[in-house]
Amino acid sequence: QSAGFRSTTILFESRFAGHIFERYDTEHDGRISCNLGWNLVPELWGRGFIAQALTQLIEDRFRINPSMEFIALC
């Protein structure tokens, strides 16, 4: 079983707004799963930034591997 980690920075008006964290695992049957977590500066909460960033990130990851499984961690 292998694993990997990636962090993507979210910018708003060229300033730091938060991160999306991705932790990848390869399951015993060969499937790849991605655990997602995120943080956002409190001033931007409730404005849809995380939803927009996650949508773009997941679409990009699906283009690379259409069978990837995503798990959101809250």
C-alpha positions as CSV (number, residue, x, y, z in Angstrom):
1,Q,0.0,0.0,0.0
2,S,1.5,3.4,-1.0
3,A,0.5,6.9,0.0
4,G,1.2,10.5,-1.1
5,F,0.3,14.0,0.1
6,R,-0.3,17.2,-1.7
7,S,-1.4,20.7,-0.6
8,T,-2.9,23.2,-2.9
9,T,-3.0,26.9,-2.0
10,I,-6.2,28.9,-2.5
11,L,-5.7,32.5,-3.5
12,F,-8.2,35.4,-3.5
13,E,-7.2,38.7,-5.1
14,S,-3.6,37.4,-5.2
15,R,-3.6,36.9,-1.4
16,F,-3.5,33.7,0.6
17,A,-7.0,32.4,1.4
18,G,-6.5,28.8,2.5
19,H,-5.4,25.3,1.5
20,I,-6.9,22.1,0.2
21,F,-5.1,19.0,1.5
22,E,-5.0,15.7,-0.5
23,R,-3.8,12.4,1.0
24,Y,-3.6,9.6,-1.5
25,D,-3.8,5.9,-0.7
26,T,-3.6,2.8,-3.0
27,E,-6.1,0.2,-1.8
28,H,-5.3,-3.5,-1.9
29,D,-7.5,-3.9,-5.0
30,G,-5.5,-1.2,-6.8
31,R,-8.1,1.6,-6.4
32,I,-6.7,5.0,-5.6
33,S,-8.5,7.0,-2.9
34,C,-8.0,10.7,-2.1
35,N,-8.9,12.0,1.3
36,L,-9.7,15.8,1.1
37,G,-9.4,18.3,3.9
38,W,-9.3,22.1,3.8
39,N,-9.0,25.3,5.7
40,L,-10.0,28.9,4.8
41,V,-9.3,32.2,6.4
42,P,-12.4,33.1,8.5
43,E,-13.1,36.4,6.6
44,L,-14.0,34.3,3.5
45,W,-16.2,31.7,5.1
46,G,-19.7,31.2,3.6
47,R,-18.8,32.7,0.2
48,G,-18.4,29.5,-1.8
49,F,-14.6,29.6,-2.2
50,I,-14.1,26.0,-0.9
51,A,-16.9,24.6,-3.1
52,Q,-15.4,26.3,-6.2
53,A,-11.9,25.2,-5.4
54,L,-12.9,21.6,-4.7
55,T,-15.0,21.4,-7.9
56,Q,-12.0,22.5,-10.0
57,L,-9.5,20.3,-8.1
58,I,-11.8,17.2,-8.4
59,E,-12.4,17.8,-12.1
60,D,-8.6,18.0,-12.7
61,R,-8.0,14.8,-10.7
62,F,-10.7,12.9,-12.5
63,R,-9.1,13.9,-15.9
64,I,-6.0,12.2,-14.7
65,N,-7.7,9.1,-13.1
66,P,-11.4,8.7,-13.8
67,S,-11.7,5.8,-11.3
68,M,-10.3,7.8,-8.3
69,E,-12.5,7.8,-5.1
70,F,-12.7,11.0,-3.1
71,I,-13.4,11.1,0.7
72,A,-14.1,14.5,2.3
73,L,-12.8,15.0,5.9
74,C,-14.5,17.5,8.1
